[in-house]
Amino acid sequence: MSQSKFSRRDLLKALPPLAVIPRLKGVNFKITDLRLRRLRLVKELGSDIDFNMRPRSYRLGGGSFCEIHTDQGLIGIGGGFDESLLAGYKNQIVGADPFDIERLSSQLNAGRERGGAAVEVALWDLIGKAT
């Protein structure tokens, strides 16, 4: 039995746009900020060697998450990413329409960095809160 690939793009093309966002007719959203929030590191638990013979540290707490803010007061939340990528991602999305996820996603994931997916998750969270 073969499995067919069904992507998010296929789903969005199948849905009428006004059915997806009925409440937002006539409302224009703009992204005003992207922030990276650090979580408090509670305790270093030590380190070990993983199966590839690389050192690996274990921590309680720590890490980060990102927030996308809009001019309508909504905030979308996604996973964390390397802080060195923040300025570049911010330049790509501030001032953009958060509903233009396909274009923003392709821009964010154009490089080899791995943080674009975290920002995309925050965009989807924002869309979910707006509808």
C-alpha positions in Angstrom: 0.0 0.0 0.0 1.5 3.3 -1.0 1.2 6.4 1.1 0.4 9.7 -0.6 2.1 12.8 0.7 -0.3 15.5 1.9 1.3 18.7 2.9 0.1 21.7 4.8 0.1 23.7 1.5 -2.4 21.2 0.0 -4.7 21.7 3.0 -4.5 25.4 2.8 -5.2 25.4 -0.9 -8.3 23.2 -0.3 -9.9 25.5 2.3 -11.6 28.7 1.2 -9.7 31.6 2.9 -12.7 33.2 4.4 -13.8 30.0 6.0 -10.4 29.7 7.8 -10.4 33.3 9.2 -14.0 34.4 9.4 -13.5 36.9 12.3 -10.7 38.8 10.6 -12.3 40.2 7.5 -11.0 43.7 7.1 -8.4 43.5 9.9 -4.8 43.9 8.8 -2.2 42.4 11.1 1.5 43.4 11.1 4.3 41.8 13.0 5.9 44.4 15.3 8.5 42.3 17.1 10.3 39.0 17.5 11.7 38.2 21.0 13.7 35.4 22.4 12.9 34.6 26.0 15.4 32.7 28.1 14.2 30.3 30.7 15.9 30.1 34.1 18.5 27.4 34.5 17.7 25.6 37.8 20.5 23.2 38.1 23.4 21.6 36.1 22.9 17.8 36.5 26.2 16.8 35.1 27.5 15.4 31.8 27.9 12.1 30.1 29.1 10.6 26.8 26.4 9.9 24.2 26.3 7.0 21.8 28.4 8.9 19.2 31.1 9.4 21.9 30.4 13.1 22.2 30.0 14.9 25.6 26.4 15.7 26.5 25.4 17.9 29.4 22.2 17.4 31.4 20.3 20.4 32.9 17.2 21.1 34.8 15.5 24.1 33.3 17.2 26.5 30.9 16.6 26.9 27.2 14.4 29.5 25.5 11.3 30.2 23.5 10.4 32.8 21.0 7.5 35.3 20.8 6.0 37.0 17.8 4.1 40.3 18.6 1.6 42.0 16.4 0.1 45.4 16.3 -3.3 43.9 17.3 -1.8 42.8 20.7 -1.6 39.1 19.9 1.5 37.0 20.7 2.5 33.7 19.0 4.8 31.4 20.9 7.3 28.9 19.3 10.4 27.0 20.3 13.8 28.5 21.0 16.7 29.0 18.6 20.3 30.2 18.7 20.4 33.8 19.9 22.8 34.8 17.1 19.9 34.3 14.6 17.5 36.7 16.3 18.5 39.9 14.4 18.3 38.2 11.0 14.9 36.7 11.7 13.6 39.9 13.1 14.7 41.8 9.9 12.8 39.2 7.8 9.5 39.3 9.6 9.0 42.6 11.3 6.4 44.6 9.4 5.2 41.6 7.5 1.7 40.1 7.5 1.7 37.0 9.8 -0.9 35.3 7.6 1.6 35.1 4.8 3.1 32.0 6.4 4.3 30.3 3.2 6.4 33.3 2.1 7.8 34.0 5.5 8.6 30.3 6.1 10.5 30.0 2.8 12.5 33.1 3.8 13.2 31.9 7.3 14.3 28.4 6.2 16.3 29.6 3.2 19.6 29.4 5.1 21.2 26.4 6.9 20.1 27.6 10.3 17.7 25.5 12.2 15.7 28.2 14.0 13.3 29.0 11.2 11.0 26.2 12.2 10.6 27.7 15.7 9.5 31.0 14.3 7.1 29.3 11.9 5.5 27.4 14.9 5.1 30.8 16.5 3.4 32.1 13.4 1.0 29.2 13.3 0.3 29.7 17.0 -0.5 33.4 16.3 -2.9 32.4 13.5 -4.6 30.0 15.8 -5.2 32.7 18.4 -6.4 35.2 15.8 -9.1 33.0 14.4 
